[in-house]
Amino acid sequence: MSFENSGTSPVVQTTHGKVQGTLMKGLYDNEFYVFDGIPYAAPPLGSLRFKEPQDIQPWKETRDCSKPASKCLQVIALTKVIEGSEDCLYLNISVKTLQSEKPFPIMVYIHGGAFLRGDSSRRLWAPDYFMEENVLHVSIGHRLGLFGFLNFADPLLDVPGNAGLKDIIMALRWIKANALNFNGDPDRITIFGHSSGSYMVNMLLASPQTEGLFHKAILMAGFSMEVNTQPHLEYRLAKRLGYEGNNVDSQVFEFLLKTDPNLLVSADVFSPEEKAEGVNLSFKPTIEWYATPNAVMLAEPKELLRNSWSNRIPIILGANTDEGLLSTVGFKSDPKVLQGFRDHPERALPPVLKSTCDSAHKREMALKMLEYFCQASGDQLSFDHFDAVKDIFTHHTFHALYRMIQSRLAYAQAPTYFYRFDFDSPDFNFYRIQNWGKEQRGVNHVDELGYIYVMPATFKLDKSRPEFTTICRMVSMFVHFAATSDPNSPLTKPFVDWKPVTSGTTPMVLNIAEELKFIPHTMPKLVFYDQLFEQAGVSLF
């Protein structure tokens, strides 16, 4: 037996030492075991800052894992306060029983937050709803921002990039090695992520490093076929913090290695022009400068996906009906936001076109896009164009999603399931309410997460409410997919038959609202995107 005292403080043996968890009660009074803050790699401190993760030394005493560890160092978006720690390579495990006839499928969550922020723990995303099901839930803390994604071309520095992705890969190896001791099945691991976490799942599907570490994937509202890197960010960061030397990798690296982490995390690297164009993602996954034994990506994701091992595993992917709401916050109320779109129509372009075209070409394409969606030239934009501008950003997400579907249809031998989350609740779509108040309706970016996780704003629903039904359906479909590779769970099968996408027809989507419906997904304006990409010389997949 791999654990002792399965009362309220179970102790489980891992590859590196014993960990003691605790028994918790969920929002609906279900009980489950929690092991929070289990270290899976050495703390990336001192000379290990920016380096790929290192193996952790075993510990002798039983380690208390009853509370979450610190999140990774970050600036909180709303308050601008610095929180977290550089010492953040920990994972969190929840499971309702440590013994069952067959081990449970494993679902591993990678949180979002623009690669800069977020928290892997139950402080933000408590897996209470999953704990009604036979599943082992794991979430991974990984380095964020420059700590996870800074990179240098000089091979002597040994910082080729993607340390944050390498953190996740090391955690996945730990999970595979220790799964059985926590009643998890190492041969049924599903990774899933949201927003930048989904983007990282996209990268892990493309990487040759991850073969065998997971068997299914779910991508929620974050996709990219290219990395869209900004040049010289490391040098620009150092200069912003007082570095006076030249753009020499070894000197910039030495400077950043000695700099106070709070200064590093709060420095702003973007120029006023980039901000005006809406460039807002700085340090993130990149193509590594040179090959190393642990290189995650040595080419663009779309190139790697053509021959990837992951074409043999099933995936689910989807997004929300009004993804674009998040990108238009302030458009209705703040004249500066509207003026920003008039002065810098490039804001309206998808990231890959912003990073591949020169400024004249960008402006020309952006004006075309505004004309096409708003029937107005850039300088004629008004508050009345809010819905049209919101639609542009929603189309950005769905075009990126369609490119992933097209890649799968061309190269994959396994099913690809497509959903759209369309539940417009007056009081349970927390992200829309946080950003817009209760007057604005729609299904914003992040709203679906309230239907699979207990968030800080979550309240206990009356079980007769359709929101509660939707929570049960979402979780059962995801868990059934993790268990069997088929998302049609006993709970949803009587209402709908969710089939994989097939080539040559309008894609069919599972529309998740008060009812579940399997319907054609029509977004005719996406053809316009294909034309822009062709003009820019960017292949779709």
C-alpha positions as CSV (number, residue, x, y, z in Angstrom):
1,M,0.0,0.0,0.0
2,S,1.4,3.4,-1.0
3,F,-0.3,5.4,1.7
4,E,-0.9,5.3,5.4
5,N,-3.6,6.7,7.7
6,S,-6.2,7.5,5.2
7,G,-8.2,9.3,7.8
8,T,-8.0,13.1,7.7
9,S,-4.2,13.3,7.2
10,P,-3.1,10.6,4.7
11,V,0.6,10.2,4.0
12,V,1.7,9.1,0.5
13,Q,5.2,7.9,-0.6
14,T,6.6,9.7,-3.7
15,T,9.8,9.2,-5.6
16,H,11.4,11.9,-3.5
17,G,9.9,11.4,-0.1
18,K,6.7,11.2,1.9
19,V,3.9,13.8,1.7
20,Q,1.1,14.4,4.1
21,G,-2.2,15.7,2.7
22,T,-5.5,16.6,4.3
23,L,-9.2,15.8,3.9
24,M,-11.3,18.6,2.6
25,K,-15.0,19.4,2.1
26,G,-16.2,20.8,-1.2
27,L,-18.7,23.5,-1.9
28,Y,-21.5,20.8,-1.9
29,D,-20.1,19.0,1.1
30,N,-18.4,16.2,-0.8
31,E,-15.2,15.0,0.8
32,F,-11.8,14.5,-0.9
33,Y,-8.1,14.4,-0.2
34,V,-5.8,17.3,-1.1
35,F,-2.0,17.3,-1.4
36,D,-1.0,20.9,-2.1
37,G,2.4,22.3,-2.7
38,I,4.3,19.1,-3.6
39,P,7.7,20.1,-5.0
40,Y,8.5,18.5,-8.4
41,A,11.8,20.4,-9.2
42,A,14.6,22.2,-7.3
43,P,13.7,25.9,-6.4
44,P,14.9,28.0,-9.4
45,L,16.8,30.4,-7.3
46,G,20.2,32.1,-7.5
47,S,22.2,30.8,-10.4
48,L,19.2,28.6,-11.4
49,R,17.1,31.7,-12.3
50,F,16.1,31.5,-16.0
51,K,17.7,27.9,-16.3
52,E,15.7,24.8,-17.2
53,P,14.3,23.1,-14.1
54,Q,16.7,20.8,-12.1
55,D,15.8,17.6,-10.2
56,I,14.9,18.1,-6.6
57,Q,16.9,16.5,-3.8
58,P,14.9,13.8,-1.9
59,W,13.6,14.8,1.6
60,K,13.8,12.6,4.7
61,E,11.0,13.9,7.0
62,T,7.3,13.6,5.9
63,R,6.5,16.9,4.1
64,D,3.4,18.8,5.1
65,C,1.3,19.3,1.9
66,S,-1.9,20.5,3.5
67,K,-1.7,24.1,2.1
68,P,-0.9,25.6,-1.3
69,A,2.6,26.8,-1.9
70,S,3.3,30.4,-3.1
71,K,2.3,31.2,-6.7
72,C,5.0,32.3,-9.1
73,L,6.2,35.9,-8.9
74,Q,3.8,38.3,-10.7
75,V,2.2,41.7,-10.7
76,I,-1.6,41.3,-9.9
77,A,-3.5,42.9,-12.9
78,L,-6.2,44.7,-10.9
79,T,-4.1,46.0,-7.9
80,K,-0.6,46.3,-9.5
81,V,0.7,44.7,-6.3
82,I,3.6,42.2,-6.6
83,E,2.8,38.8,-5.2
84,G,4.3,35.3,-5.2
85,S,7.8,33.9,-5.2
86,E,10.5,32.8,-7.5
87,D,10.3,29.5,-5.5
88,C,7.2,28.2,-7.1
89,L,7.7,24.8,-8.8
90,Y,5.0,22.9,-6.9
91,L,2.0,20.9,-7.9
92,N,-1.4,20.2,-6.3
93,I,-3.3,16.9,-6.2
94,S,-6.9,16.3,-5.4
95,V,-8.7,12.9,-5.3
96,K,-11.8,11.6,-3.6
97,T,-10.3,8.2,-2.6
98,L,-6.7,6.8,-2.5
99,Q,-8.0,3.3,-3.1
100,S,-10.3,1.9,-5.7
101,E,-10.7,-1.2,-7.8
102,K,-9.1,0.6,-10.8
103,P,-6.9,3.7,-10.6
104,F,-8.6,6.9,-11.8
105,P,-7.9,8.8,-15.0
106,I,-5.7,11.9,-14.4
107,M,-6.5,15.4,-15.5
108,V,-3.6,17.9,-15.3
109,Y,-4.6,21.6,-15.5
110,I,-2.3,24.4,-16.8
111,H,-3.6,27.8,-15.7
112,G,-3.9,30.9,-17.9
113,G,-2.9,34.5,-17.2
114,A,-1.2,35.9,-20.4
115,F,2.0,33.9,-19.4
116,L,2.5,36.6,-16.8
117,R,0.1,35.9,-13.9
118,G,-2.2,33.3,-12.4
119,D,-2.2,30.7,-9.7
120,S,-2.3,26.9,-10.0
121,S,-3.9,26.4,-6.6
122,R,-7.4,26.1,-5.2
123,R,-7.2,29.7,-4.0
124,L,-8.2,30.6,-7.6
125,W,-9.3,27.3,-9.2
126,A,-10.7,24.8,-6.6
127,P,-11.5,21.4,-8.2
128,D,-14.5,20.7,-6.0
129,Y,-16.8,19.8,-8.9
130,F,-14.3,17.3,-10.4
131,M,-14.2,15.7,-7.0
132,E,-17.7,14.4,-7.4
133,E,-16.2,12.2,-10.2
134,N,-13.7,9.3,-10.4
135,V,-10.7,11.4,-11.4
136,L,-7.4,12.5,-10.1
137,H,-7.0,16.3,-10.5
138,V,-3.5,17.9,-10.7
139,S,-2.5,21.5,-11.3
140,I,1.0,22.7,-12.0
141,G,2.8,25.9,-10.8
142,H,5.3,26.9,-13.4
143,R,7.5,30.0,-13.9
144,L,5.8,33.0,-15.5
145,G,6.9,36.0,-17.5
146,L,10.6,36.6,-17.9
147,F,11.4,33.9,-15.2
148,G,9.8,31.3,-17.5
149,F,10.5,32.6,-21.0
150,L,13.6,34.7,-21.1
151,N,16.1,33.4,-23.7
152,F,19.6,34.1,-25.1
153,A,21.3,33.0,-28.3
154,D,24.7,32.5,-26.6
155,P,24.9,28.8,-25.9
156,L,27.5,29.3,-23.1
157,L,24.7,30.9,-21.0
158,D,22.5,27.8,-21.2
159,V,19.3,29.8,-21.4
160,P,17.8,28.9,-24.9
161,G,14.2,29.6,-23.7
162,N,11.0,28.0,-22.7
163,A,12.0,27.2,-19.1
164,G,8.3,27.6,-18.1
165,L,7.3,24.9,-20.6
166,K,10.2,22.7,-19.4
167,D,8.8,23.1,-15.8
168,I,5.5,21.7,-17.0
169,I,7.3,18.8,-18.8
170,M,9.3,18.0,-15.6
171,A,6.0,18.0,-13.6
172,L,4.4,15.7,-16.1
173,R,7.3,13.2,-15.7
174,W,6.8,13.5,-11.9
175,I,3.1,12.8,-12.3
176,K,3.6,9.8,-14.5
177,A,6.2,8.3,-12.0
178,N,4.0,9.0,-8.9
179,A,0.5,8.6,-10.3
180,L,-0.3,5.1,-8.9
181,N,0.5,6.1,-5.3
182,F,-2.3,8.7,-5.5
183,N,-4.7,6.3,-7.1
184,G,-4.1,7.7,-10.6
185,D,-3.6,5.8,-13.9
186,P,-0.3,6.8,-15.5
187,D,-1.6,5.5,-18.8
188,R,-4.6,7.8,-18.9
189,I,-3.3,11.4,-18.5
190,T,-5.2,14.3,-20.0
191,I,-3.6,17.8,-20.0
192,F,-5.9,20.8,-20.3
193,G,-5.4,24.5,-20.1
194,H,-7.2,27.8,-20.5
195,S,-6.1,30.9,-22.5
196,S,-2.3,31.1,-22.2
197,G,-2.5,27.7,-20.5
198,S,-4.3,26.3,-23.5
199,Y,-1.7,28.0,-25.8
200,M,1.0,26.1,-23.8
201,V,-1.0,22.8,-24.3
202,N,-0.9,23.7,-28.0
203,M,2.9,24.0,-27.8
204,L,3.2,20.7,-25.8
205,L,1.2,19.0,-28.5
206,A,3.7,20.2,-31.0
207,S,6.8,19.3,-29.0
208,P,8.7,16.0,-29.5
209,Q,9.7,16.1,-25.8
210,T,6.2,15.3,-24.5
211,E,5.5,12.0,-26.3
212,G,4.2,9.4,-23.8
213,L,3.7,12.0,-21.0
214,F,0.0,12.5,-21.7
215,H,-2.6,10.7,-23.8
216,K,-5.3,13.3,-24.5
217,A,-5.6,17.1,-24.4
218,I,-8.3,19.8,-24.0
219,L,-7.6,23.3,-25.3
220,M,-9.9,26.1,-24.0
221,A,-9.7,29.5,-25.7
222,G,-6.0,29.7,-26.4
223,F,-4.4,28.6,-29.7
224,S,-1.4,29.7,-31.8
225,M,0.3,28.3,-34.8
226,E,3.2,30.7,-34.5
227,V,5.2,32.1,-31.5
228,N,5.1,35.7,-32.6
229,T,8.2,36.7,-30.7
230,Q,9.2,40.4,-30.0
231,P,12.9,41.1,-30.7
232,H,15.6,42.0,-28.1
233,L,13.2,41.9,-25.1
234,E,16.0,40.9,-22.7
235,Y,18.2,43.9,-23.7
236,R,15.2,46.2,-23.6
237,L,14.3,45.0,-20.1
238,A,17.9,45.4,-18.9
239,K,18.1,49.0,-20.3
240,R,14.7,49.8,-18.7
241,L,16.3,48.8,-15.3
242,G,19.4,50.9,-15.7
243,Y,21.8,48.7,-17.7
244,E,24.2,50.9,-19.7
245,G,26.2,48.3,-21.7
246,N,25.7,47.0,-25.3
247,N,23.4,44.2,-26.4
248,V,25.8,41.5,-25.5
249,D,24.1,38.3,-24.2
250,S,26.5,37.5,-21.5
251,Q,26.6,41.0,-20.1
252,V,22.8,41.4,-20.2
253,F,22.4,38.0,-18.6
254,E,24.8,38.9,-15.7
255,F,22.9,42.1,-15.1
256,L,19.5,40.4,-15.0
257,L,20.8,37.6,-12.8
258,K,21.8,40.1,-10.2
259,T,18.7,42.3,-10.4
260,D,16.1,42.3,-7.6
261,P,13.3,40.0,-8.7
262,N,10.6,42.6,-7.8
263,L,12.2,45.1,-10.2
264,L,12.4,42.4,-12.9
265,V,8.7,41.4,-12.6
266,S,7.4,45.0,-12.6
267,A,9.5,46.4,-15.4
268,D,7.6,47.4,-18.6
269,V,9.4,46.5,-21.8
270,F,7.0,47.9,-24.4
271,S,7.5,51.1,-26.3
272,P,4.5,53.5,-26.6
273,E,4.1,52.5,-30.3
274,E,3.8,48.8,-29.4
275,K,1.3,49.6,-26.7
276,A,-0.7,51.8,-29.1
277,E,-0.8,48.8,-31.5
278,G,-2.1,46.6,-28.7
279,V,1.0,44.5,-28.4
280,N,0.7,43.1,-24.8
281,L,2.4,39.8,-24.5
282,S,6.1,40.1,-23.7
283,F,7.9,37.0,-22.4
284,K,6.2,33.8,-23.7
285,P,7.0,30.5,-25.4
286,T,9.6,30.9,-28.2
287,I,11.5,28.9,-30.8
288,E,14.7,28.0,-29.0
289,W,18.0,29.4,-30.2
290,Y,19.8,26.1,-30.5
291,A,19.2,22.4,-29.9
292,T,19.7,21.0,-26.5
293,P,18.7,17.5,-25.1
294,N,15.6,19.1,-23.5
295,A,14.6,21.5,-26.3
296,V,10.8,21.9,-26.5
297,M,10.5,23.8,-29.8
298,L,13.0,24.3,-32.5
299,A,10.5,25.4,-35.2
300,E,7.1,27.1,-35.4
301,P,4.3,25.1,-33.8
302,K,2.5,24.7,-37.2
303,E,5.5,23.1,-38.7
304,L,6.0,20.7,-35.8
305,L,2.3,19.8,-35.7
306,R,2.5,18.4,-39.3
307,N,4.5,15.4,-38.1
308,S,3.8,15.4,-34.4
309,W,3.3,12.3,-32.3
310,S,0.2,14.1,-30.9
311,N,-1.6,13.5,-34.2
312,R,-2.3,10.1,-32.8
313,I,-4.1,11.3,-29.6
314,P,-7.7,12.7,-29.3
315,I,-8.3,16.3,-28.4
316,I,-11.2,18.6,-27.5
317,L,-11.0,22.3,-28.3
318,G,-13.3,25.2,-28.0
319,A,-14.0,28.8,-27.0
320,N,-16.7,31.1,-25.8
321,T,-19.4,32.9,-27.9
322,D,-18.2,36.4,-27.0
323,E,-14.4,35.9,-26.5
324,G,-13.9,39.5,-27.9
325,L,-15.6,41.2,-25.0
326,L,-12.3,41.0,-23.1
327,S,-10.4,43.0,-25.7
328,T,-13.1,45.7,-25.9
329,V,-13.3,46.6,-22.2
330,G,-13.6,50.4,-22.0
331,F,-14.6,50.8,-25.7
332,K,-18.2,51.9,-24.8
333,S,-17.2,54.2,-21.9
334,D,-13.7,55.5,-22.3
335,P,-13.1,57.9,-25.3
336,K,-9.4,57.1,-25.1
337,V,-10.0,53.5,-26.0
338,L,-12.1,54.5,-29.0
339,Q,-9.5,57.1,-30.1
340,G,-6.8,54.4,-29.7
341,F,-8.5,52.3,-32.4
342,R,-8.9,55.4,-34.7
343,D,-5.3,56.4,-34.4
344,H,-3.9,52.9,-34.4
345,P,-6.2,50.6,-36.4
346,E,-3.4,47.9,-36.2
347,R,-4.9,47.1,-32.8
348,A,-7.6,45.2,-34.6
349,L,-5.2,42.7,-36.3
350,P,-4.5,39.2,-35.0
351,P,-1.0,38.8,-33.3
352,V,0.6,36.9,-36.2
353,L,-0.1,39.6,-38.7
354,K,1.2,42.3,-36.3
355,S,4.5,40.4,-35.9
356,T,5.0,39.4,-39.6
357,C,4.2,42.6,-41.6
358,D,5.8,46.0,-41.9
359,S,3.9,49.0,-40.6
360,A,2.5,50.2,-43.9
361,H,1.2,46.7,-44.7
362,K,-0.2,46.3,-41.2
363,R,-2.1,49.6,-41.4
364,E,-3.5,48.7,-44.8
365,M,-4.8,45.3,-43.6
366,A,-6.2,46.8,-40.4
367,L,-8.2,49.4,-42.3
368,K,-9.5,46.7,-44.5
369,M,-10.6,44.7,-41.5
370,L,-12.3,47.6,-39.8
371,E,-14.1,48.5,-43.1
372,Y,-15.2,44.8,-43.5
373,F,-16.5,44.4,-40.0
374,C,-17.7,47.9,-39.2
375,Q,-18.5,49.3,-42.6
376,A,-16.6,52.4,-41.6
377,S,-13.1,53.7,-42.2
378,G,-10.8,53.8,-39.1
379,D,-11.3,57.5,-38.3
380,Q,-15.1,57.1,-38.5
381,L,-15.3,54.6,-35.7
382,S,-17.7,55.5,-33.0
383,F,-19.3,54.0,-29.8
384,D,-21.9,52.5,-32.2
385,H,-19.3,50.1,-33.6
386,F,-18.8,48.4,-30.3
387,D,-20.5,45.1,-31.4
388,A,-18.6,45.0,-34.6
389,V,-15.2,45.6,-32.9
390,K,-16.0,42.9,-30.3
391,D,-16.8,40.5,-33.2
392,I,-13.4,41.2,-34.7
393,F,-11.7,39.9,-31.5
394,T,-14.0,37.0,-31.2
395,H,-13.1,36.1,-34.8
396,H,-9.4,36.2,-33.9
397,T,-9.9,33.4,-31.4
398,F,-12.1,31.3,-33.7
399,H,-9.8,31.8,-36.6
400,A,-6.9,30.5,-34.5
401,L,-9.1,27.6,-33.4
402,Y,-10.1,26.8,-37.0
403,R,-6.4,26.7,-38.0
404,M,-5.8,24.1,-35.3
405,I,-8.8,22.1,-36.6
406,Q,-7.5,22.3,-40.2
407,S,-4.1,21.1,-39.0
408,R,-5.8,18.2,-37.2
409,L,-7.9,17.3,-40.2
410,A,-4.9,17.3,-42.5
411,Y,-2.4,15.4,-40.3
412,A,-4.1,13.7,-37.4
413,Q,-5.4,10.2,-37.2
414,A,-7.3,10.7,-33.9
415,P,-10.6,12.5,-33.2
416,T,-10.9,16.3,-32.7
417,Y,-14.0,17.4,-30.8
418,F,-15.1,21.0,-31.0
419,Y,-17.3,22.9,-28.5
420,R,-18.6,26.4,-28.1
421,F,-19.5,27.6,-24.6
422,D,-22.6,29.7,-24.9
423,F,-24.2,29.9,-21.4
424,D,-25.1,33.6,-20.8
425,S,-25.9,33.6,-17.1
426,P,-27.1,36.8,-15.4
427,D,-25.0,36.1,-12.2
428,F,-22.7,33.2,-12.8
429,N,-20.4,34.4,-15.7
430,F,-17.9,35.9,-13.3
431,Y,-15.3,37.3,-15.7
432,R,-17.9,39.3,-17.7
433,I,-19.4,40.6,-14.4
434,Q,-15.9,41.5,-13.1
435,N,-15.0,43.4,-16.3
436,W,-18.3,44.9,-17.2
437,G,-20.8,44.8,-14.3
438,K,-24.2,43.1,-14.7
439,E,-25.6,45.3,-17.5
440,Q,-23.5,43.8,-20.3
441,R,-24.6,40.4,-21.4
442,G,-22.6,37.7,-23.3
443,V,-20.2,34.9,-22.7
444,N,-16.8,36.5,-22.1
445,H,-13.3,35.0,-22.2
446,V,-12.8,32.9,-18.9
447,D,-16.6,32.7,-18.2
448,E,-16.6,28.9,-18.8
449,L,-14.1,28.3,-16.0
450,G,-16.8,29.1,-13.4
451,Y,-18.6,25.9,-14.7
452,I,-15.7,23.6,-14.0
453,Y,-13.9,25.3,-11.0
454,V,-14.9,27.0,-7.7
455,M,-13.5,30.5,-8.1
456,P,-13.3,33.3,-5.5
457,A,-16.6,34.7,-6.7
458,T,-18.4,31.3,-6.8
459,F,-21.5,30.8,-4.7
460,K,-23.5,27.7,-3.9
461,L,-26.2,27.2,-6.6
462,D,-29.7,25.8,-6.0
463,K,-29.5,22.4,-7.8
464,S,-32.6,23.2,-9.8
465,R,-30.8,26.0,-11.7
466,P,-29.6,25.4,-15.3
467,E,-26.1,26.7,-14.2
468,F,-25.8,23.7,-11.8
469,T,-26.9,21.3,-14.6
470,T,-24.3,22.9,-16.9
471,I,-21.5,22.4,-14.3
472,C,-22.5,18.7,-14.0
473,R,-22.5,18.2,-17.8
474,M,-19.2,20.0,-18.4
475,V,-17.3,18.1,-15.7
476,S,-18.8,14.8,-16.7
477,M,-17.9,15.2,-20.4
478,F,-14.4,16.2,-19.6
479,V,-13.9,13.4,-17.1
480,H,-15.5,10.8,-19.4
481,F,-13.1,12.0,-22.2
482,A,-10.2,11.6,-19.8
483,A,-11.3,8.1,-18.9
484,T,-12.4,6.8,-22.3
485,S,-11.3,9.2,-25.1
486,D,-15.0,9.8,-25.8
487,P,-16.7,12.9,-24.3
488,N,-20.2,11.5,-24.5
489,S,-20.8,10.8,-20.9
490,P,-23.8,8.9,-19.4
491,L,-25.1,12.3,-18.2
492,T,-25.1,13.9,-21.7
493,K,-25.5,11.1,-24.1
494,P,-29.3,11.0,-23.8
495,F,-29.4,14.6,-25.0
496,V,-26.8,14.9,-27.7
497,D,-24.3,12.8,-29.7
498,W,-21.1,14.9,-29.8
499,K,-19.1,13.7,-32.9
500,P,-15.6,14.6,-33.9
501,V,-15.1,17.2,-36.7
502,T,-14.8,15.8,-40.3
503,S,-13.3,17.4,-43.3
504,G,-15.1,18.9,-46.3
505,T,-18.1,20.2,-44.5
506,T,-19.1,23.1,-42.2
507,P,-17.6,22.1,-38.8
508,M,-20.1,20.8,-36.3
509,V,-19.9,22.1,-32.8
510,L,-21.3,21.1,-29.5
511,N,-23.1,24.3,-28.3
512,I,-23.1,24.4,-24.5
513,A,-26.0,26.6,-23.2
514,E,-29.0,25.8,-21.1
515,E,-29.5,23.0,-23.6
516,L,-26.8,21.0,-25.4
517,K,-27.0,21.1,-29.1
518,F,-24.8,19.6,-31.9
519,I,-25.1,22.2,-34.7
520,P,-23.2,23.6,-37.7
521,H,-20.7,26.3,-36.7
522,T,-21.0,29.1,-39.2
523,M,-18.7,32.1,-39.2
524,P,-18.6,33.2,-42.8
525,K,-16.4,36.2,-42.0
526,L,-13.5,33.8,-41.3
527,V,-12.9,33.6,-45.1
528,F,-11.8,37.2,-44.9
529,Y,-9.1,36.2,-42.5
530,D,-7.9,33.5,-44.8
531,Q,-7.5,36.1,-47.5
532,L,-5.6,38.5,-45.3
533,F,-3.2,35.7,-44.2
534,E,-2.7,34.7,-47.8
535,Q,-1.8,38.4,-48.7
536,A,0.6,38.4,-45.8
537,G,2.2,35.2,-46.9
538,V,1.3,33.3,-43.7
539,S,0.4,29.7,-44.2
540,L,-2.7,28.6,-42.1
541,F,-1.3,25.2,-41.0
